[in-house]
Amino acid sequence: MKAPVPMHIPDGFLSVAVSGILWVVSLIFIFIALKKAGKEIDESRLPLVGVLAAAIFAGQMLNFAVAGGTSGHLLGAALAVLLVGPWPAVLVMTSVVTVQALVFQDGGVLTLGANLFNMAIVGVAVAYFVSDLFKHWFGDKRWATLLTAFAAGWFSIFIAALAASLELAFSGTSPANIAIPAMGGIHALIGIGEGLITLGAVSLIMSSKPQLLEKKAEEKVGSSFVWISGLVLTVVLLIISPLASSKPDGLEWVAEKLGFLIMAQDASYHIIPDYVLPGIQNEALATIMAGAVGVVIVMALVLLLTRRKTSQTAKH
Amino acid sequence: MPVDIEQRASYEYGDSLLHLCDARIKITLLMVYLITTALLPVGAWAVYLLMGGVLLIVAVLSEIPASLLLKRALLLEVPILLVLIPQIFLKTGNFIEINPWSGFAFSLSLTRLERVASLLVRSWLSLQFAVIIMSATRFEDVLAGLRACGLPRMLTAIFGLMWRYLYVLLDEMHNLTQARRARSSTLQGSFKQAGGSVWWRAQVTGGMAGMLMLRSLDRSQRIYQAMQARGYDGEIRSEAAAIPLTKAQYFSIAAFILAGLLMVLLANGMAA
């Protein structure tokens, strides 16, 4: 059994400024979710949120083998949205991510605000926005519902990963031209696993208890806020990410001006953003290429190690 | 490499000084340690060593075997490393050229190397410290402490419920996984996956996740009925939260904060 979806940022990887700002943003969102829940959810839904959080935590341990020792996992934000609607889903994912950080040290405590932002807010908002959009476009025929489930799963993972990589870049932990292609690339693949599991789960629920997937009456109230957040986050992150990864020094310059880069304040900080990669004239292209090559090398090493590990466990 | 979730299960029974300490004090100590570590500049190795000393003292106070504590902190996640490592080959700051054979050369940025190394050390210190504190504190006490520090009632209740049913649902998940394994086994030493294509495996796993959700929804219904029958009003009750902190406890919190500030000042003073 492996650890859940690898998107949890450990302590030490984010600057104090980035952690602090995202704590504030997350707390505001969770506070609204609690207010909504207090108003709309009667007490009978309280155990539902708690137990669903436990189920999603357990569900994150499920996996299926893909190839070469890698496997598909579930994060669960999209599934939570499809089952209980956006605001309760924020609370479900908040519980999952918080318990993971406090009890299992999966993700840091100081970076918990950022992890909550990525998984409980970006993940949920994007999944809600995408699923609502797809429902609007394709209706609720069987194939459309399944497509919606897949899309909600994939987008929630991919956009959340872009948010995480931008946070890492803003903290000066890793240059944007490495962080964004690496996190984005890996999670574009991980998102397929998420999408497929969400699709499978929805297909089972459709055939046994379809009424669970119907839009809830209480969901109407105040959900447009989540919808718009989802739209804004998706569009902004999709636009910023390629821009930032082609101009990593620009992002670091902005971060430095805003005082985000505490760890980069020591002198001798002159960025010459080119790697040694012979044969490519275009500087931006060479930078991205070299970043990609570095990522591939490290990934190959990691795959080799995990593969050896799985083959060893298979022998036992 | 990631460790099994059961092996990382939080609380390790004991009656050491750290175990007996009030949860609110431990939470404060953890937060001060984490914020201090995050504020330390790059390359302040002497102060890192001091922080390591603090960690060692707390580890000794916990009376939990070091091997267990170390094992629980082995949580390095692969994608995060992918994001971290490649930058040391950037031509940034103070770098050297390495030319192992003609026609091939790469640069190694010492500035970036120091940054990455500092980051990994601080990250490990934070993680290890959190592991020690949480291994010596029951989650129920953490919750009661957080409630006393102002965590909303509803969130406390949700966290508590999740914690209460976490292992129940992990058991459900184990049952589902075991059933799948019984029906689609793999030959020993073979890399060929049994039971169909990746698509098929994904659908089976999805079905399992769906089943898990359905069972959890059913269970939540029953739980609510049981809670109502017992007169639940949404508050968890704990003795720990009810006792006000003593003067000595307030002093120790102030001492932690002061010590943290000193560490940050010391590190910055040495860097300047």
Interface residues (C-beta under 8 A of the other chain):
Chain A: M1 K2 A3 P6 M7 H8 I9 P10 D11 G12 F13 L14 S15 V16 S19 I30 F31 L34 A37 G38 E43 S44 L46 P47 L48 V49 G50 V51 L52 A53 A54 A55 F57 A58 G59 M61 L62 N63 F64 A65 V66 A67 G72 L74 L79 L83 L91 T94 S95 V96 T98 V99 L102 V103 F104 Q105 D106 G108 V109 L110 S165 L168 G172 T173 S174 P175 I178 A179 A182 M183 I186 H187 G193 L196 I197 T198 L199 G200 A201 V202 S203 L204 I205 S208 K209 L212 I262 M263 A264 Q265 D266 S268 Y269 H270 I271 I272 P273 D274 Y275 V276 A290 G291 G294 V295 I297 V298 M299 V302 L305 T306 K309 S311 A314 K315
Chain B: M1 P2 V3 D4 I5 R8 A9 S10 L30 M31 L34 I35 T37 A38 L39 P41 V42 G43 R72 A73 L75 E77 V78 P79 I80 L81 L82 V83 L84 I85 P86 Q87 F89 L90 K91 T92 G93 N94 E97 A105 F106 S107 T111 R115 S118 L119 L120 R122 S123 W124 L125 S126 L127 A130 V131 M134 F139 V142 P152 M154 L155 A157 I158 F159 G160 L161 M162 W163 R164 Y165 L166 V168 L169 L170 E172 M173 L176 T177 T186 Q188 G189 F191 Q193 V198 W199 R201 A202 Q203 V204 T205 G206 G207 M208 A209 G210 M211 L212 M213 L214 R215 S216 L217 R219 S220 Q221 I223 Y224 M227 Y232 G234 A271
